[in-house]
Amino acid sequence: MDVGFIRGDYEGALERIRVGKSAACLVQKEPVKMEDLPGLDRIEYKTNDRTREILERWWNENFSTPVGNGMPVGYIDVAWQMIERGFGYTLCFLPEHFANEHNLCLTPLFWKDGTPVERNTWFFYPKSKRLSPALSQFVEYVAEGAKTGKNRK
């Protein structure tokens, strides 16, 4: 693979351009107290390891009990539908301009020091490999969009 978009921070012998970031939220049907989360039903969706690590680190910083297994679903949009029907809550990252079509209660997550829990989205491409003219143009397009914010949604 010559280029790619990856959510989360990864290291490696690649060039990267940050193309966005998303904030972590508690997503539930109705407002709840954070301290009640360990006793509530959680909906667990498939995500990458880095995302899971960030959310588990937040959990461990805020609760003495380990995050338990939640009700598994395949995709985040299925989790949102289940939350809308009152089956539980989830912790996830939402894009800047998230369309809350299910009228869910979104509570931003913060680290103990008050900074928001966020996840970067990166565009990766090889440092040393010579890119085709079309791919070089695409890298320039992504880089320009990242500078101006025009390519973000």
C-alpha positions as CSV (number, residue, x, y, z in Angstrom):
1,M,0.0,0.0,0.0
2,D,1.4,3.4,-0.9
3,V,-0.7,5.8,1.2
4,G,-3.4,5.5,3.8
5,F,-5.6,7.3,6.4
6,I,-5.2,6.0,10.0
7,R,-7.1,7.0,13.1
8,G,-4.8,7.1,16.1
9,D,-1.1,7.8,16.7
10,Y,1.3,5.3,15.1
11,E,5.0,5.5,14.6
12,G,7.0,4.2,11.8
13,A,9.2,5.0,8.8
14,L,6.5,7.0,7.1
15,E,5.7,10.6,6.5
16,R,2.5,11.8,8.0
17,I,0.1,14.7,7.8
18,R,-2.5,15.3,10.5
19,V,-5.8,15.7,8.7
20,G,-8.1,15.9,11.6
21,K,-8.9,15.0,15.2
22,S,-12.0,13.8,17.0
23,A,-13.2,14.1,20.5
24,A,-14.1,11.2,22.8
25,C,-17.6,11.2,24.2
26,L,-19.9,9.3,26.4
27,V,-22.9,8.5,24.3
28,Q,-26.2,7.7,26.0
29,K,-29.9,8.2,25.7
30,E,-30.3,10.4,28.7
31,P,-27.8,12.2,30.9
32,V,-26.1,10.1,33.5
33,K,-23.5,10.7,36.2
34,M,-20.0,9.6,35.3
35,E,-19.6,7.8,38.6
36,D,-22.5,5.6,37.6
37,L,-20.9,4.2,34.4
38,P,-19.4,1.1,36.0
39,G,-22.9,-0.2,36.9
40,L,-24.5,0.6,33.6
41,D,-24.9,-1.5,30.5
42,R,-22.1,-0.8,27.9
43,I,-22.3,-1.4,24.2
44,E,-19.0,-2.4,22.7
45,Y,-18.4,-1.9,19.0
46,K,-15.5,-3.0,16.8
47,T,-12.7,-0.5,16.6
48,N,-8.9,-0.4,16.3
49,D,-6.5,-1.2,19.1
50,R,-5.3,2.4,19.5
51,T,-8.8,3.7,19.9
52,R,-9.5,1.0,22.5
53,E,-6.3,1.8,24.3
54,I,-7.1,5.5,24.6
55,L,-10.6,4.9,25.9
56,E,-9.4,2.2,28.3
57,R,-6.7,4.6,29.6
58,W,-9.4,7.2,30.2
59,W,-11.6,4.6,32.0
60,N,-8.7,3.4,34.2
61,E,-7.9,7.0,35.1
62,N,-11.4,7.6,36.3
63,F,-12.5,4.3,37.8
64,S,-11.0,1.7,40.1
65,T,-12.9,-1.2,38.5
66,P,-11.7,-2.5,35.1
67,V,-13.8,-1.8,32.1
68,G,-15.9,-4.9,31.7
69,N,-17.0,-6.6,28.5
70,G,-19.9,-4.8,26.9
71,M,-22.7,-6.1,24.6
72,P,-20.8,-6.6,21.3
73,V,-22.0,-5.0,18.1
74,G,-20.2,-4.9,14.8
75,Y,-20.3,-1.2,14.0
76,I,-20.7,2.1,15.8
77,D,-23.8,3.1,14.0
78,V,-25.5,-0.1,15.4
79,A,-24.4,1.0,18.9
80,W,-26.1,4.4,18.3
81,Q,-29.3,2.7,17.3
82,M,-29.2,0.5,20.4
83,I,-28.5,3.5,22.6
84,E,-31.4,5.3,21.1
85,R,-33.6,2.4,22.2
86,G,-32.3,2.5,25.7
87,F,-30.0,-0.6,25.7
88,G,-26.9,1.1,27.2
89,Y,-24.1,3.6,26.5
90,T,-20.8,3.6,24.7
91,L,-17.6,5.5,24.7
92,C,-16.4,6.6,21.2
93,F,-14.8,9.3,19.2
94,L,-17.0,11.6,17.2
95,P,-16.0,13.8,14.3
96,E,-16.1,17.6,14.6
97,H,-19.3,17.9,12.6
98,F,-21.1,14.8,13.9
99,A,-24.7,14.7,12.7
100,N,-26.6,13.5,15.8
101,E,-29.4,11.9,13.9
102,H,-30.5,9.8,16.9
103,N,-30.8,12.7,19.3
104,L,-28.3,11.1,21.7
105,C,-26.9,12.7,24.8
106,L,-23.2,13.4,24.0
107,T,-20.9,14.1,27.0
108,P,-17.3,15.0,26.1
109,L,-14.6,13.1,28.0
110,F,-11.7,14.8,29.7
111,W,-8.5,13.6,31.3
112,K,-8.0,14.3,35.0
113,D,-5.9,17.4,34.1
114,G,-8.9,18.9,32.2
115,T,-7.7,18.4,28.7
116,P,-10.1,16.8,26.2
117,V,-9.6,13.1,25.2
118,E,-8.9,13.3,21.5
119,R,-7.7,11.1,18.7
120,N,-5.8,12.2,15.6
121,T,-6.5,11.1,12.1
122,W,-3.3,10.9,9.9
123,F,-2.6,10.6,6.3
124,F,0.5,8.4,5.8
125,Y,2.9,7.9,2.9
126,P,6.4,6.5,2.5
127,K,9.4,8.6,3.2
128,S,11.8,7.1,0.8
129,K,9.7,5.6,-1.9
130,R,9.4,7.5,-5.1
131,L,5.7,8.2,-5.7
132,S,4.0,8.2,-9.0
133,P,3.0,11.7,-10.4
134,A,-0.7,11.1,-9.6
135,L,0.1,9.9,-6.0
136,S,2.4,12.9,-5.5
137,Q,-0.4,15.2,-6.6
138,F,-2.7,13.5,-4.2
139,V,-0.2,13.9,-1.3
140,E,0.0,17.6,-2.1
141,Y,-3.8,17.9,-2.2
142,V,-4.1,16.3,1.2
143,A,-1.3,18.5,2.6
144,E,-2.9,21.6,1.3
145,G,-6.3,20.6,2.6
146,A,-4.9,19.9,6.0
147,K,-3.3,23.4,6.1
148,T,-6.5,25.2,5.1
149,G,-9.1,22.8,6.7
150,K,-10.9,22.6,3.3
151,N,-10.8,18.8,3.1
152,R,-12.3,18.1,6.6
153,K,-15.8,16.9,7.2
